[in-house]
Each structure stands twice: as structure tokens, then as C-alpha cells.
Amino acid sequence: MCNSNILVSVITPLYNKVNFIEACIESVLLQTHVNWEMIIVDDRSSDGSYEKVLKLASKDKRIKVYQLENYCGAGLARNYAIDKSVGSFVAFLDSDDIWHPDKLKIQLEIMINCKAVFSHTSYGYILKNGLYSSKIFKVSREPIGYKDLLKRTEISCLTAMYDVRILGKIYMPNISRKQDYALWLSILSQGHTSLPINLVLAWYRQVDGSNSSNKISLISKHYFFLRSTQNLSVLDSVIYTFYWGFNGFFRYFFL
């Protein structure tokens, strides 16, 4: 099958991002790989996001919009979108982030050529003032396995893509936070690896109120996340939390 014929399902949860969702959608519309469907699931937005998306979706039938009956959180909104998807590959893009125009084309081509079932890329940052930061997050040189990801959470949701034909549809667990991280660990725990692509193909928007804004306060929560979702021992949880904290400190203060 020619790569251009492969349908990619873009999974986008939406909650009160009226100021950013248009740029997000525009970055998908500009993709040089045109065989995609963008599934946007509104999680009961109250700022006009849902109405704005409906208007934008009316201009391109590849954009499919749904709204949940009650607020459920980003993880379950993504799961709803995955359930509705029909693509051979699933990619993730949150409603305030954007992609490089060649993101899908490059990532899909590399995955096909390398026979990779899961991959992620390097990415940049958009500052709170809307300007692009000079800082970028570079992925590792070697494929990432389960234990690697326990030490360094380098797979960011806006860069992740997996092959549904091989893995099937894999969903995020119903937990309050780190649902995407738990999904990546679930894939890797099956013996798979994630192929790192050291190209900046996406930009993460830094906004107020982000779950990741206060790193120090998240250390204990990360420990309990490992204990409850990965069934790690106390010692292993402490060790991997130390690695996670150290790498996170280095990532956010020195890169």
C-alpha cells in the first residue's frame, strides 16, 4: 500500500480552548499527508469552543466533531475519539498544540520504512505570549522500551503515533492524570519499543493552569502513579521516581 493511501486518525480532546483550537485545526489542514481524519471530542466546553469547532468542521468533511454528555476529562475524551476512529494509524494532538506541515508524512514514512509500530518525535514550545521558544525537547537516539520510559517520560502526546493494524486500538485508562503516559507504558510493557524521530515536528503550548506546571509538587503523585498503575514495588517506585524527577528537573531547567 502506498503511504499516501494510509488513513491516519488524529485524536483531539477539546475543553475550553476557544483561543487556540483554530490554530490547532489549521496545522492539520496544512498537512502534506492529506489522508487523515481529525476526530475532535468536546468535553462540555463553556467558552464557545464547541460552536467554533462545528463552524470550522463544516468546511472540511475530514473533521468530525462529537460532544460528550457530561464532562469526563481528556483521557476519556481521547478514548471516545479512538473508538470512533477508522484509521490504520492513530496520532494525538491536543487542542492547544500544533504540528509541522510535514509531521504526518515524515512520521508515517519513517514508521513504515523501519517497521515500527509506535513512534514519537522531538518538539518545540510555544510561550505564553504566543512566541516560539528557542528551547526544544530532543528525543533519545535509541528506541525507547518500558524501563526507559519509566526513567524518562520523553513521549509527548502531541508527537505519539501507533499502528492500529498491529497493535489494535489501545485506550487510555480511566485515571485522573497521566492517562497518556499510562497508555505509552501499556504499549511498551507488551515488549514493543517506541521509535524516536529526532525532528521537531510539533509545538507544545505552555499555558497557565497546565497539569505539568509545578514539577516539584508532582513527585509524590508520580510515585503513587507507579505503585497503582504499574504494580511496582516500593523500592522500584522510589528508584524510578528518582530517575523521573532528576530527568524532569534537567529537562525543564537546563534545556
Secondary structure, 3 states (H helix, E strand, C coil): CCHHHCCEEEEEEECCCCCCHHHHHHHHHCCCCCCEEEEEEECCCCCCHHHHHHHHHCCCCCEEEEECCCCCCHHHHHHHHHHHCCCCEEEECCCCCEECCCHHHHHHHHHHHHCCCEEEEEEEEECCCCCEEEEEECCCCCCECHHHHHHCCCCCHHHCEEEHHHHCCCCCCCCCCCHHHHHHHHHHCCCCCEEEEEEEEEEEECCCCCCCCCCHHHHHHHHHHHHHHCCCCHHHHHHHHHHHHHHHHHHHHHC
